[in-house]
Amino acid sequence: MPSVLLLALQKIGDEYLLFVAAGIVSLVAFVGLIFVPAVGSYGRVWEKAAAGVLSIFVLVALVLIGVVAGLAVVYYYDELLNLLG
């Protein structure tokens, strides 16, 4: 069984493993720096729930901004190369 797992991991490219690691680090940073302080700032359950929902909204907004920025770089890659030299 371990050899099957190693064989499966060998087929996955290094960049995908790095993307997963970056995603995990980003998610841990979000939880530790945004979600926990926001929820911990309130005492009532409904306030904690509202803070949690708004924190998730912030996460979605940040992810969408990153996706749009990445797509813009991919779409305008040739123009960016010409602009930079």
Secondary structure as UniProt FT lines:
FT   HELIX           2..11
FT   HELIX           14..30
FT   HELIX           31..35
FT   HELIX           36..40
FT   HELIX           45..75
FT   HELIX           77..84
//
